[in-house]
Structure formats: C-alpha cells, structure tokens
Amino acid sequence: MAKKNISSINRDPQKYYIVMKNGILIYPISEFQYESRRGNQDFNLIKHQKWYIEVNNNGKKKTFPKKISASEIDDAIWKTINYYYKLLKS
C-alpha cells in the first residue's frame, strides 16, 4: 500500500486571513507567464510546466526564483503564508 504524503506545514486559516487582510496576496504563476513578462515567449515552456510563487504586497510584486512542480504549489503557498505571517507578527 502506498504511503500518504502528509505535509507538516501549518495550514491555519487564521494566518491566511491575517496575511490577506494586510494586503498580501500569494499565488502561483506559470513558468510561461514568468518568462513572457521578461520578453521570452517560448511556447515549449507550456509543455514542461513549472511554477513560481508570486507575492503582491500592497501593489509591490515579488516573484520567488525557485521553480516548483504543480504538486508542490500548495506547500509552497502555505510556507509563504507562514513566512509573511511571522513578519507581520514580529
């Protein structure tokens, strides 16, 4: 029987709410979107889809440089939520 991959990342909805309430939006963007913004419209990137995490902090956008697979998006978003929550609380 296959093991279930259970993440130990804290997924507290209250943290998500506080981060969002402070104007911080966290979402994935595709590698194609990321490269298109930089002037590279290589359509081969669509076939080998990787993702980046982008943060819009009250209008100031930051894209993290680490490429992730589709299966890692949820964990990466929650890690980022927890990171910004800690910044807000410190």
PDB file with one MODEL, atoms N, CA, C and O in Angstrom:
MODEL        1
ATOM      1  N   MET A   1       0.839  -1.172   0.000  1.00  0.00           N
ATOM      2  CA  MET A   1       0.000   0.000   0.000  1.00  0.00           C
ATOM      3  C   MET A   1       0.890   1.242   0.000  1.00  0.00           C
ATOM      4  O   MET A   1       1.883   1.309   0.724  1.00  0.00           O
ATOM      5  N   ALA A   2       0.521   2.215  -0.815  1.00  0.00           N
ATOM      6  CA  ALA A   2       1.318   3.439  -0.950  1.00  0.00           C
ATOM      7  C   ALA A   2       1.164   4.318   0.279  1.00  0.00           C
ATOM      8  O   ALA A   2       0.094   4.390   0.884  1.00  0.00           O
ATOM      9  N   LYS A   3       2.257   4.985   0.636  1.00  0.00           N
ATOM     10  CA  LYS A   3       2.227   5.915   1.756  1.00  0.00           C
ATOM     11  C   LYS A   3       1.541   7.204   1.330  1.00  0.00           C
ATOM     12  O   LYS A   3       1.678   7.656   0.193  1.00  0.00           O
ATOM     13  N   LYS A   4       0.806   7.779   2.258  1.00  0.00           N
ATOM     14  CA  LYS A   4       0.216   9.085   2.005  1.00  0.00           C
ATOM     15  C   LYS A   4       1.260  10.141   2.343  1.00  0.00           C
ATOM     16  O   LYS A   4       1.934  10.059   3.370  1.00  0.00           O
ATOM     17  N   ASN A   5       1.384  11.125   1.475  1.00  0.00           N
ATOM     18  CA  ASN A   5       2.332  12.200   1.708  1.00  0.00           C
ATOM     19  C   ASN A   5       1.626  13.288   2.508  1.00  0.00           C
ATOM     20  O   ASN A   5       0.886  14.097   1.949  1.00  0.00           O
ATOM     21  N   ILE A   6       1.857  13.304   3.809  1.00  0.00           N
ATOM     22  CA  ILE A   6       1.217  14.275   4.680  1.00  0.00           C
ATOM     23  C   ILE A   6       2.241  15.335   5.045  1.00  0.00           C
ATOM     24  O   ILE A   6       3.300  15.040   5.598  1.00  0.00           O
ATOM     25  N   SER A   7       1.909  16.553   4.728  1.00  0.00           N
ATOM     26  CA  SER A   7       2.801  17.668   4.986  1.00  0.00           C
ATOM     27  C   SER A   7       2.673  18.120   6.432  1.00  0.00           C
ATOM     28  O   SER A   7       1.592  18.056   7.018  1.00  0.00           O
ATOM     29  N   SER A   8       3.777  18.575   6.999  1.00  0.00           N
ATOM     30  CA  SER A   8       3.758  19.079   8.370  1.00  0.00           C
ATOM     31  C   SER A   8       3.650  20.602   8.416  1.00  0.00           C
ATOM     32  O   SER A   8       3.836  21.213   9.469  1.00  0.00           O
ATOM     33  N   ILE A   9       3.351  21.203   7.280  1.00  0.00           N
ATOM     34  CA  ILE A   9       3.256  22.658   7.209  1.00  0.00           C
ATOM     35  C   ILE A   9       1.960  23.117   7.877  1.00  0.00           C
ATOM     36  O   ILE A   9       0.892  22.551   7.647  1.00  0.00           O
ATOM     37  N   ASN A  10       2.077  24.150   8.703  1.00  0.00           N
ATOM     38  CA  ASN A  10       0.922  24.705   9.402  1.00  0.00           C
ATOM     39  C   ASN A  10      -0.007  25.386   8.400  1.00  0.00           C
ATOM     40  O   ASN A  10       0.392  26.336   7.727  1.00  0.00           O
ATOM     41  N   ARG A  11      -1.236  24.905   8.302  1.00  0.00           N
ATOM     42  CA  ARG A  11      -2.230  25.455   7.373  1.00  0.00           C
ATOM     43  C   ARG A  11      -3.387  26.103   8.133  1.00  0.00           C
ATOM     44  O   ARG A  11      -4.552  25.771   7.916  1.00  0.00           O
ATOM     45  N   ASP A  12      -3.054  27.012   9.006  1.00  0.00           N
ATOM     46  CA  ASP A  12      -4.044  27.686   9.838  1.00  0.00           C
ATOM     47  C   ASP A  12      -4.771  28.757   9.021  1.00  0.00           C
ATOM     48  O   ASP A  12      -4.141  29.719   8.580  1.00  0.00           O
ATOM     49  N   PRO A  13      -6.086  28.611   8.809  1.00  0.00           N
ATOM     50  CA  PRO A  13      -6.838  29.591   8.021  1.00  0.00           C
ATOM     51  C   PRO A  13      -6.768  31.004   8.616  1.00  0.00           C
ATOM     52  O   PRO A  13      -6.873  31.991   7.888  1.00  0.00           O
ATOM     53  N   GLN A  14      -6.593  31.097   9.921  1.00  0.00           N
ATOM     54  CA  GLN A  14      -6.497  32.409  10.562  1.00  0.00           C
ATOM     55  C   GLN A  14      -5.247  33.156  10.072  1.00  0.00           C
ATOM     56  O   GLN A  14      -5.287  34.371   9.876  1.00  0.00           O
ATOM     57  N   LYS A  15      -4.162  32.443   9.879  1.00  0.00           N
ATOM     58  CA  LYS A  15      -2.935  33.058   9.351  1.00  0.00           C
ATOM     59  C   LYS A  15      -3.180  33.576   7.934  1.00  0.00           C
ATOM     60  O   LYS A  15      -2.772  34.684   7.585  1.00  0.00           O
ATOM     61  N   TYR A  16      -3.844  32.764   7.134  1.00  0.00           N
ATOM     62  CA  TYR A  16      -4.173  33.163   5.761  1.00  0.00           C
ATOM     63  C   TYR A  16      -5.015  34.440   5.780  1.00  0.00           C
ATOM     64  O   TYR A  16      -4.761  35.365   5.009  1.00  0.00           O
ATOM     65  N   TYR A  17      -6.006  34.488   6.652  1.00  0.00           N
ATOM     66  CA  TYR A  17      -6.891  35.643   6.766  1.00  0.00           C
ATOM     67  C   TYR A  17      -6.109  36.900   7.155  1.00  0.00           C
ATOM     68  O   TYR A  17      -6.315  37.962   6.567  1.00  0.00           O
ATOM     69  N   ILE A  18      -5.222  36.788   8.132  1.00  0.00           N
ATOM     70  CA  ILE A  18      -4.450  37.944   8.594  1.00  0.00           C
ATOM     71  C   ILE A  18      -3.526  38.462   7.498  1.00  0.00           C
ATOM     72  O   ILE A  18      -3.408  39.672   7.302  1.00  0.00           O
ATOM     73  N   VAL A  19      -2.876  37.555   6.789  1.00  0.00           N
ATOM     74  CA  VAL A  19      -1.989  37.955   5.694  1.00  0.00           C
ATOM     75  C   VAL A  19      -2.788  38.672   4.609  1.00  0.00           C
ATOM     76  O   VAL A  19      -2.385  39.736   4.139  1.00  0.00           O
ATOM     77  N   MET A  20      -3.913  38.093   4.214  1.00  0.00           N
ATOM     78  CA  MET A  20      -4.747  38.700   3.178  1.00  0.00           C
ATOM     79  C   MET A  20      -5.320  40.049   3.643  1.00  0.00           C
ATOM     80  O   MET A  20      -5.378  40.999   2.863  1.00  0.00           O
ATOM     81  N   LYS A  21      -5.735  40.130   4.892  1.00  0.00           N
ATOM     82  CA  LYS A  21      -6.297  41.364   5.443  1.00  0.00           C
ATOM     83  C   LYS A  21      -5.281  42.507   5.393  1.00  0.00           C
ATOM     84  O   LYS A  21      -5.654  43.676   5.300  1.00  0.00           O
ATOM     85  N   ASN A  22      -3.999  42.159   5.457  1.00  0.00           N
ATOM     86  CA  ASN A  22      -2.935  43.154   5.392  1.00  0.00           C
ATOM     87  C   ASN A  22      -2.486  43.448   3.967  1.00  0.00           C
ATOM     88  O   ASN A  22      -1.440  44.065   3.763  1.00  0.00           O
ATOM     89  N   GLY A  23      -3.260  43.014   2.987  1.00  0.00           N
ATOM     90  CA  GLY A  23      -2.990  43.356   1.589  1.00  0.00           C
ATOM     91  C   GLY A  23      -1.918  42.531   0.924  1.00  0.00           C
ATOM     92  O   GLY A  23      -1.339  42.950  -0.078  1.00  0.00           O
ATOM     93  N   ILE A  24      -1.644  41.354   1.473  1.00  0.00           N
ATOM     94  CA  ILE A  24      -0.615  40.485   0.900  1.00  0.00           C
ATOM     95  C   ILE A  24      -1.300  39.317   0.191  1.00  0.00           C
ATOM     96  O   ILE A  24      -1.946  38.485   0.827  1.00  0.00           O
ATOM     97  N   LEU A  25      -1.152  39.268  -1.126  1.00  0.00           N
ATOM     98  CA  LEU A  25      -1.738  38.197  -1.933  1.00  0.00           C
ATOM     99  C   LEU A  25      -0.623  37.247  -2.363  1.00  0.00           C
ATOM    100  O   LEU A  25       0.438  37.694  -2.800  1.00  0.00           O
ATOM    101  N   ILE A  26      -0.853  35.963  -2.245  1.00  0.00           N
ATOM    102  CA  ILE A  26       0.144  34.946  -2.579  1.00  0.00           C
ATOM    103  C   ILE A  26      -0.501  33.957  -3.539  1.00  0.00           C
ATOM    104  O   ILE A  26      -1.552  33.385  -3.250  1.00  0.00           O
ATOM    105  N   TYR A  27       0.147  33.764  -4.696  1.00  0.00           N
ATOM    106  CA  TYR A  27      -0.458  32.922  -5.724  1.00  0.00           C
ATOM    107  C   TYR A  27       0.633  32.374  -6.647  1.00  0.00           C
ATOM    108  O   TYR A  27       1.735  32.920  -6.709  1.00  0.00           O
ATOM    109  N   PRO A  28       0.312  31.274  -7.372  1.00  0.00           N
ATOM    110  CA  PRO A  28       1.279  30.716  -8.327  1.00  0.00           C
ATOM    111  C   PRO A  28       1.162  31.385  -9.691  1.00  0.00           C
ATOM    112  O   PRO A  28       0.077  31.802 -10.099  1.00  0.00           O
ATOM    113  N   ILE A  29       2.283  31.482 -10.388  1.00  0.00           N
ATOM    114  CA  ILE A  29       2.256  31.886 -11.802  1.00  0.00           C
ATOM    115  C   ILE A  29       3.048  30.837 -12.578  1.00  0.00           C
ATOM    116  O   ILE A  29       4.008  30.261 -12.066  1.00  0.00           O
ATOM    117  N   SER A  30       2.638  30.605 -13.796  1.00  0.00           N
ATOM    118  CA  SER A  30       3.300  29.586 -14.606  1.00  0.00           C
ATOM    119  C   SER A  30       4.654  30.093 -15.092  1.00  0.00           C
ATOM    120  O   SER A  30       4.902  31.297 -15.162  1.00  0.00           O
ATOM    121  N   GLU A  31       5.509  29.149 -15.419  1.00  0.00           N
ATOM    122  CA  GLU A  31       6.820  29.491 -15.963  1.00  0.00           C
ATOM    123  C   GLU A  31       6.657  30.279 -17.256  1.00  0.00           C
ATOM    124  O   GLU A  31       7.431  31.197 -17.525  1.00  0.00           O
ATOM    125  N   PHE A  32       5.648  29.924 -18.062  1.00  0.00           N
ATOM    126  CA  PHE A  32       5.396  30.640 -19.307  1.00  0.00           C
ATOM    127  C   PHE A  32       5.041  32.104 -19.026  1.00  0.00           C
ATOM    128  O   PHE A  32       5.546  33.003 -19.698  1.00  0.00           O
ATOM    129  N   GLN A  33       4.166  32.346 -18.028  1.00  0.00           N
ATOM    130  CA  GLN A  33       3.807  33.716 -17.645  1.00  0.00           C
ATOM    131  C   GLN A  33       5.039  34.496 -17.204  1.00  0.00           C
ATOM    132  O   GLN A  33       5.258  35.635 -17.617  1.00  0.00           O
ATOM    133  N   TYR A  34       5.835  33.856 -16.357  1.00  0.00           N
ATOM    134  CA  TYR A  34       7.034  34.495 -15.812  1.00  0.00           C
ATOM    135  C   TYR A  34       7.995  34.888 -16.933  1.00  0.00           C
ATOM    136  O   TYR A  34       8.489  36.015 -16.968  1.00  0.00           O
ATOM    137  N   GLU A  35       8.254  33.954 -17.844  1.00  0.00           N
ATOM    138  CA  GLU A  35       9.187  34.222 -18.943  1.00  0.00           C
ATOM    139  C   GLU A  35       8.610  35.231 -19.935  1.00  0.00           C
ATOM    140  O   GLU A  35       9.353  36.031 -20.502  1.00  0.00           O
ATOM    141  N   SER A  36       7.294  35.201 -20.150  1.00  0.00           N
ATOM    142  CA  SER A  36       6.659  36.160 -21.061  1.00  0.00           C
ATOM    143  C   SER A  36       6.835  37.588 -20.560  1.00  0.00           C
ATOM    144  O   SER A  36       7.057  38.504 -21.352  1.00  0.00           O
ATOM    145  N   ARG A  37       6.738  37.775 -19.270  1.00  0.00           N
ATOM    146  CA  ARG A  37       6.940  39.102 -18.687  1.00  0.00           C
ATOM    147  C   ARG A  37       8.361  39.610 -18.934  1.00  0.00           C
ATOM    148  O   ARG A  37       8.602  40.815 -19.009  1.00  0.00           O
ATOM    149  N   ARG A  38       9.284  38.674 -19.057  1.00  0.00           N
ATOM    150  CA  ARG A  38      10.686  39.028 -19.283  1.00  0.00           C
ATOM    151  C   ARG A  38      11.016  39.097 -20.775  1.00  0.00           C
ATOM    152  O   ARG A  38      12.174  39.297 -21.142  1.00  0.00           O
ATOM    153  N   GLY A  39      10.009  38.933 -21.638  1.00  0.00           N
ATOM    154  CA  GLY A  39      10.200  39.058 -23.075  1.00  0.00           C
ATOM    155  C   GLY A  39      10.498  37.759 -23.797  1.00  0.00           C
ATOM    156  O   GLY A  39      10.752  37.779 -25.002  1.00  0.00           O
ATOM    157  N   ASN A  40      10.477  36.633 -23.105  1.00  0.00           N
ATOM    158  CA  ASN A  40      10.747  35.331 -23.712  1.00  0.00           C
ATOM    159  C   ASN A  40       9.428  34.581 -23.885  1.00  0.00           C
ATOM    160  O   ASN A  40       8.841  34.131 -22.901  1.00  0.00           O
ATOM    161  N   GLN A  41       8.964  34.445 -25.108  1.00  0.00           N
ATOM    162  CA  GLN A  41       7.709  33.736 -25.349  1.00  0.00           C
ATOM    163  C   GLN A  41       7.984  32.381 -25.986  1.00  0.00           C
ATOM    164  O   GLN A  41       7.582  32.119 -27.120  1.00  0.00           O
ATOM    165  N   ASP A  42       8.663  31.539 -25.252  1.00  0.00           N
ATOM    166  CA  ASP A  42       8.992  30.193 -25.702  1.00  0.00           C
ATOM    167  C   ASP A  42       7.814  29.276 -25.369  1.00  0.00           C
ATOM    168  O   ASP A  42       7.601  28.928 -24.208  1.00  0.00           O
ATOM    169  N   PHE A  43       7.055  28.890 -26.389  1.00  0.00           N
ATOM    170  CA  PHE A  43       5.862  28.076 -26.166  1.00  0.00           C
ATOM    171  C   PHE A  43       6.178  26.657 -25.724  1.00  0.00           C
ATOM    172  O   PHE A  43       5.271  25.939 -25.302  1.00  0.00           O
ATOM    173  N   ASN A  44       7.430  26.228 -25.805  1.00  0.00           N
ATOM    174  CA  ASN A  44       7.820  24.917 -25.280  1.00  0.00           C
ATOM    175  C   ASN A  44       7.701  24.868 -23.756  1.00  0.00           C
ATOM    176  O   ASN A  44       7.604  23.789 -23.172  1.00  0.00           O
ATOM    177  N   LEU A  45       7.709  26.030 -23.121  1.00  0.00           N
ATOM    178  CA  LEU A  45       7.580  26.073 -21.664  1.00  0.00           C
ATOM    179  C   LEU A  45       6.206  25.591 -21.216  1.00  0.00           C
ATOM    180  O   LEU A  45       6.053  25.122 -20.088  1.00  0.00           O
ATOM    181  N   ILE A  46       5.213  25.700 -22.081  1.00  0.00           N
ATOM    182  CA  ILE A  46       3.863  25.260 -21.723  1.00  0.00           C
ATOM    183  C   ILE A  46       3.832  23.746 -21.516  1.00  0.00           C
ATOM    184  O   ILE A  46       3.139  23.252 -20.626  1.00  0.00           O
ATOM    185  N   LYS A  47       4.585  23.009 -22.339  1.00  0.00           N
ATOM    186  CA  LYS A  47       4.604  21.542 -22.234  1.00  0.00           C
ATOM    187  C   LYS A  47       5.259  21.072 -20.938  1.00  0.00           C
ATOM    188  O   LYS A  47       4.814  20.092 -20.340  1.00  0.00           O
ATOM    189  N   HIS A  48       6.293  21.750 -20.507  1.00  0.00           N
ATOM    190  CA  HIS A  48       7.063  21.349 -19.326  1.00  0.00           C
ATOM    191  C   HIS A  48       6.757  22.330 -18.195  1.00  0.00           C
ATOM    192  O   HIS A  48       7.629  23.044 -17.699  1.00  0.00           O
ATOM    193  N   GLN A  49       5.488  22.333 -17.815  1.00  0.00           N
ATOM    194  CA  GLN A  49       5.002  23.361 -16.906  1.00  0.00           C
ATOM    195  C   GLN A  49       5.649  23.298 -15.531  1.00  0.00           C
ATOM    196  O   GLN A  49       5.556  22.297 -14.821  1.00  0.00           O
ATOM    197  N   LYS A  50       6.296  24.381 -15.182  1.00  0.00           N
ATOM    198  CA  LYS A  50       6.791  24.604 -13.829  1.00  0.00           C
ATOM    199  C   LYS A  50       6.129  25.888 -13.338  1.00  0.00           C
ATOM    200  O   LYS A  50       5.542  26.629 -14.126  1.00  0.00           O
ATOM    201  N   TRP A  51       6.222  26.140 -12.076  1.00  0.00           N
ATOM    202  CA  TRP A  51       5.526  27.257 -11.458  1.00  0.00           C
ATOM    203  C   TRP A  51       6.464  28.064 -10.585  1.00  0.00           C
ATOM    204  O   TRP A  51       7.501  27.573 -10.139  1.00  0.00           O
ATOM    205  N   TYR A  52       6.088  29.305 -10.349  1.00  0.00           N
ATOM    206  CA  TYR A  52       6.753  30.189  -9.408  1.00  0.00           C
ATOM    207  C   TYR A  52       5.695  30.699  -8.428  1.00  0.00           C
ATOM    208  O   TYR A  52       4.508  30.734  -8.753  1.00  0.00           O
ATOM    209  N   ILE A  53       6.122  31.088  -7.247  1.00  0.00           N
ATOM    210  CA  ILE A  53       5.220  31.716  -6.289  1.00  0.00           C
ATOM    211  C   ILE A  53       5.445  33.218  -6.374  1.00  0.00           C
ATOM    212  O   ILE A  53       6.577  33.700  -6.326  1.00  0.00           O
ATOM    213  N   GLU A  54       4.340  33.947  -6.500  1.00  0.00           N
ATOM    214  CA  GLU A  54       4.417  35.400  -6.571  1.00  0.00           C
ATOM    215  C   GLU A  54       3.644  35.996  -5.403  1.00  0.00           C
ATOM    216  O   GLU A  54       2.592  35.492  -5.009  1.00  0.00           O
ATOM    217  N   VAL A  55       4.190  37.081  -4.857  1.00  0.00           N
ATOM    218  CA  VAL A  55       3.561  37.784  -3.748  1.00  0.00           C
ATOM    219  C   VAL A  55       3.291  39.215  -4.186  1.00  0.00           C
ATOM    220  O   VAL A  55       4.187  39.908  -4.668  1.00  0.00           O
ATOM    221  N   ASN A  56       2.057  39.647  -4.015  1.00  0.00           N
ATOM    222  CA  ASN A  56       1.684  41.034  -4.260  1.00  0.00           C
ATOM    223  C   ASN A  56       1.438  41.649  -2.890  1.00  0.00           C
ATOM    224  O   ASN A  56       0.403  41.417  -2.265  1.00  0.00           O
ATOM    225  N   ASN A  57       2.409  42.438  -2.434  1.00  0.00           N
ATOM    226  CA  ASN A  57       2.348  43.046  -1.115  1.00  0.00           C
ATOM    227  C   ASN A  57       1.904  44.493  -1.281  1.00  0.00           C
ATOM    228  O   ASN A  57       2.727  45.397  -1.430  1.00  0.00           O
ATOM    229  N   ASN A  58       0.587  44.697  -1.254  1.00  0.00           N
ATOM    230  CA  ASN A  58       0.001  46.026  -1.416  1.00  0.00           C
ATOM    231  C   ASN A  58       0.493  46.709  -2.689  1.00  0.00           C
ATOM    232  O   ASN A  58       0.837  47.891  -2.669  1.00  0.00           O
ATOM    233  N   GLY A  59       0.525  45.977  -3.779  1.00  0.00           N
ATOM    234  CA  GLY A  59       0.899  46.531  -5.078  1.00  0.00           C
ATOM    235  C   GLY A  59       2.344  46.274  -5.486  1.00  0.00           C
ATOM    236  O   GLY A  59       2.680  46.411  -6.662  1.00  0.00           O
ATOM    237  N   LYS A  60       3.189  45.910  -4.559  1.00  0.00           N
ATOM    238  CA  LYS A  60       4.589  45.615  -4.872  1.00  0.00           C
ATOM    239  C   LYS A  60       4.724  44.097  -5.079  1.00  0.00           C
ATOM    240  O   LYS A  60       4.547  43.317  -4.143  1.00  0.00           O
ATOM    241  N   LYS A  61       5.037  43.697  -6.306  1.00  0.00           N
ATOM    242  CA  LYS A  61       5.110  42.270  -6.634  1.00  0.00           C
ATOM    243  C   LYS A  61       6.529  41.734  -6.499  1.00  0.00           C
ATOM    244  O   LYS A  61       7.504  42.383  -6.877  1.00  0.00           O
ATOM    245  N   LYS A  62       6.608  40.518  -5.942  1.00  0.00           N
ATOM    246  CA  LYS A  62       7.879  39.807  -5.832  1.00  0.00           C
ATOM    247  C   LYS A  62       7.638  38.380  -6.294  1.00  0.00           C
ATOM    248  O   LYS A  62       6.711  37.721  -5.823  1.00  0.00           O
ATOM    249  N   THR A  63       8.462  37.903  -7.206  1.00  0.00           N
ATOM    250  CA  THR A  63       8.372  36.527  -7.666  1.00  0.00           C
ATOM    251  C   THR A  63       9.577  35.777  -7.127  1.00  0.00           C
ATOM    252  O   THR A  63      10.719  36.167  -7.367  1.00  0.00           O
ATOM    253  N   PHE A  64       9.319  34.700  -6.398  1.00  0.00           N
ATOM    254  CA  PHE A  64      10.411  33.904  -5.851  1.00  0.00           C
ATOM    255  C   PHE A  64      11.068  33.116  -6.980  1.00  0.00           C
ATOM    256  O   PHE A  64      10.368  32.575  -7.836  1.00  0.00           O
ATOM    257  N   PRO A  65      12.390  33.042  -6.999  1.00  0.00           N
ATOM    258  CA  PRO A  65      13.112  32.460  -8.141  1.00  0.00           C
ATOM    259  C   PRO A  65      13.065  30.935  -8.243  1.00  0.00           C
ATOM    260  O   PRO A  65      13.438  30.383  -9.278  1.00  0.00           O
ATOM    261  N   LYS A  66      12.621  30.252  -7.204  1.00  0.00           N
ATOM    262  CA  LYS A  66      12.630  28.785  -7.232  1.00  0.00           C
ATOM    263  C   LYS A  66      11.460  28.247  -8.057  1.00  0.00           C
ATOM    264  O   LYS A  66      10.303  28.568  -7.787  1.00  0.00           O
ATOM    265  N   LYS A  67      11.772  27.426  -9.066  1.00  0.00           N
ATOM    266  CA  LYS A  67      10.720  26.755  -9.853  1.00  0.00           C
ATOM    267  C   LYS A  67      10.201  25.572  -9.050  1.00  0.00           C
ATOM    268  O   LYS A  67      10.964  24.860  -8.397  1.00  0.00           O
ATOM    269  N   ILE A  68       8.885  25.376  -9.110  1.00  0.00           N
ATOM    270  CA  ILE A  68       8.281  24.245  -8.419  1.00  0.00           C
ATOM    271  C   ILE A  68       7.344  23.509  -9.369  1.00  0.00           C
ATOM    272  O   ILE A  68       6.894  24.056 -10.375  1.00  0.00           O
ATOM    273  N   SER A  69       7.062  22.258  -9.026  1.00  0.00           N
ATOM    274  CA  SER A  69       6.128  21.473  -9.832  1.00  0.00           C
ATOM    275  C   SER A  69       4.708  21.732  -9.333  1.00  0.00           C
ATOM    276  O   SER A  69       4.509  22.307  -8.263  1.00  0.00           O
ATOM    277  N   ALA A  70       3.740  21.307 -10.111  1.00  0.00           N
ATOM    278  CA  ALA A  70       2.332  21.509  -9.754  1.00  0.00           C
ATOM    279  C   ALA A  70       1.996  20.862  -8.415  1.00  0.00           C
ATOM    280  O   ALA A  70       1.180  21.391  -7.660  1.00  0.00           O
ATOM    281  N   SER A  71       2.612  19.733  -8.117  1.00  0.00           N
ATOM    282  CA  SER A  71       2.322  19.033  -6.863  1.00  0.00           C
ATOM    283  C   SER A  71       2.903  19.749  -5.636  1.00  0.00           C
ATOM    284  O   SER A  71       2.550  19.416  -4.504  1.00  0.00           O
ATOM    285  N   GLU A  72       3.778  20.714  -5.849  1.00  0.00           N
ATOM    286  CA  GLU A  72       4.409  21.443  -4.738  1.00  0.00           C
ATOM    287  C   GLU A  72       3.764  22.810  -4.483  1.00  0.00           C
ATOM    288  O   GLU A  72       4.140  23.501  -3.537  1.00  0.00           O
ATOM    289  N   ILE A  73       2.813  23.197  -5.308  1.00  0.00           N
ATOM    290  CA  ILE A  73       2.233  24.544  -5.211  1.00  0.00           C
ATOM    291  C   ILE A  73       1.602  24.788  -3.848  1.00  0.00           C
ATOM    292  O   ILE A  73       1.878  25.809  -3.217  1.00  0.00           O
ATOM    293  N   ASP A  74       0.768  23.881  -3.386  1.00  0.00           N
ATOM    294  CA  ASP A  74       0.053  24.082  -2.130  1.00  0.00           C
ATOM    295  C   ASP A  74       1.021  24.287  -0.965  1.00  0.00           C
ATOM    296  O   ASP A  74       0.862  25.221  -0.179  1.00  0.00           O
ATOM    297  N   ASP A  75       2.020  23.415  -0.856  1.00  0.00           N
ATOM    298  CA  ASP A  75       3.001  23.551   0.228  1.00  0.00           C
ATOM    299  C   ASP A  75       3.772  24.861   0.118  1.00  0.00           C
ATOM    300  O   ASP A  75       4.007  25.530   1.125  1.00  0.00           O
ATOM    301  N   ALA A  76       4.162  25.227  -1.090  1.00  0.00           N
ATOM    302  CA  ALA A  76       4.934  26.460  -1.285  1.00  0.00           C
ATOM    303  C   ALA A  76       4.111  27.686  -0.900  1.00  0.00           C
ATOM    304  O   ALA A  76       4.641  28.622  -0.302  1.00  0.00           O
ATOM    305  N   ILE A  77       2.832  27.690  -1.234  1.00  0.00           N
ATOM    306  CA  ILE A  77       1.979  28.818  -0.869  1.00  0.00           C
ATOM    307  C   ILE A  77       1.837  28.908   0.649  1.00  0.00           C
ATOM    308  O   ILE A  77       1.920  29.998   1.215  1.00  0.00           O
ATOM    309  N   TRP A  78       1.625  27.777   1.306  1.00  0.00           N
ATOM    310  CA  TRP A  78       1.473  27.808   2.766  1.00  0.00           C
ATOM    311  C   TRP A  78       2.773  28.172   3.465  1.00  0.00           C
ATOM    312  O   TRP A  78       2.743  28.847   4.494  1.00  0.00           O
ATOM    313  N   LYS A  79       3.901  27.749   2.940  1.00  0.00           N
ATOM    314  CA  LYS A  79       5.187  28.177   3.520  1.00  0.00           C
ATOM    315  C   LYS A  79       5.324  29.688   3.420  1.00  0.00           C
ATOM    316  O   LYS A  79       5.801  30.340   4.349  1.00  0.00           O
ATOM    317  N   THR A  80       4.903  30.235   2.294  1.00  0.00           N
ATOM    318  CA  THR A  80       4.988  31.680   2.078  1.00  0.00           C
ATOM    319  C   THR A  80       4.012  32.419   2.981  1.00  0.00           C
ATOM    320  O   THR A  80       4.353  33.469   3.525  1.00  0.00           O
ATOM    321  N   ILE A  81       2.804  31.890   3.151  1.00  0.00           N
ATOM    322  CA  ILE A  81       1.830  32.487   4.076  1.00  0.00           C
ATOM    323  C   ILE A  81       2.406  32.525   5.485  1.00  0.00           C
ATOM    324  O   ILE A  81       2.334  33.549   6.163  1.00  0.00           O
ATOM    325  N   ASN A  82       2.976  31.410   5.922  1.00  0.00           N
ATOM    326  CA  ASN A  82       3.562  31.360   7.265  1.00  0.00           C
ATOM    327  C   ASN A  82       4.710  32.347   7.416  1.00  0.00           C
ATOM    328  O   ASN A  82       4.866  32.965   8.469  1.00  0.00           O
ATOM    329  N   TYR A  83       5.516  32.498   6.364  1.00  0.00           N
ATOM    330  CA  TYR A  83       6.638  33.434   6.389  1.00  0.00           C
ATOM    331  C   TYR A  83       6.129  34.870   6.575  1.00  0.00           C
ATOM    332  O   TYR A  83       6.623  35.599   7.434  1.00  0.00           O
ATOM    333  N   TYR A  84       5.149  35.268   5.773  1.00  0.00           N
ATOM    334  CA  TYR A  84       4.624  36.634   5.872  1.00  0.00           C
ATOM    335  C   TYR A  84       3.849  36.849   7.171  1.00  0.00           C
ATOM    336  O   TYR A  84       3.852  37.955   7.712  1.00  0.00           O
ATOM    337  N   TYR A  85       3.198  35.826   7.670  1.00  0.00           N
ATOM    338  CA  TYR A  85       2.510  35.932   8.954  1.00  0.00           C
ATOM    339  C   TYR A  85       3.516  36.237  10.063  1.00  0.00           C
ATOM    340  O   TYR A  85       3.279  37.103  10.904  1.00  0.00           O
ATOM    341  N   LYS A  86       4.634  35.524  10.058  1.00  0.00           N
ATOM    342  CA  LYS A  86       5.672  35.757  11.071  1.00  0.00           C
ATOM    343  C   LYS A  86       6.232  37.178  10.964  1.00  0.00           C
ATOM    344  O   LYS A  86       6.506  37.818  11.979  1.00  0.00           O
ATOM    345  N   LEU A  87       6.401  37.668   9.728  1.00  0.00           N
ATOM    346  CA  LEU A  87       6.873  39.046   9.545  1.00  0.00           C
ATOM    347  C   LEU A  87       5.884  40.051  10.118  1.00  0.00           C
ATOM    348  O   LEU A  87       6.280  41.035  10.743  1.00  0.00           O
ATOM    349  N   LEU A  88       4.602  39.802   9.904  1.00  0.00           N
ATOM    350  CA  LEU A  88       3.579  40.714  10.419  1.00  0.00           C
ATOM    351  C   LEU A  88       3.512  40.705  11.946  1.00  0.00           C
ATOM    352  O   LEU A  88       3.250  41.733  12.570  1.00  0.00           O
ATOM    353  N   LYS A  89       3.749  39.549  12.533  1.00  0.00           N
ATOM    354  CA  LYS A  89       3.632  39.408  13.980  1.00  0.00           C
ATOM    355  C   LYS A  89       4.896  39.814  14.735  1.00  0.00           C
ATOM    356  O   LYS A  89       4.874  39.922  15.961  1.00  0.00           O
ATOM    357  N   SER A  90       5.998  40.040  14.017  1.00  0.00           N
ATOM    358  CA  SER A  90       7.239  40.410  14.722  1.00  0.00           C
ATOM    359  C   SER A  90       7.394  41.902  14.856  1.00  0.00           C
ATOM    360  O   SER A  90       8.381  42.372  15.422  1.00  0.00           O
TER     361      SER A  90
ENDMDL
END
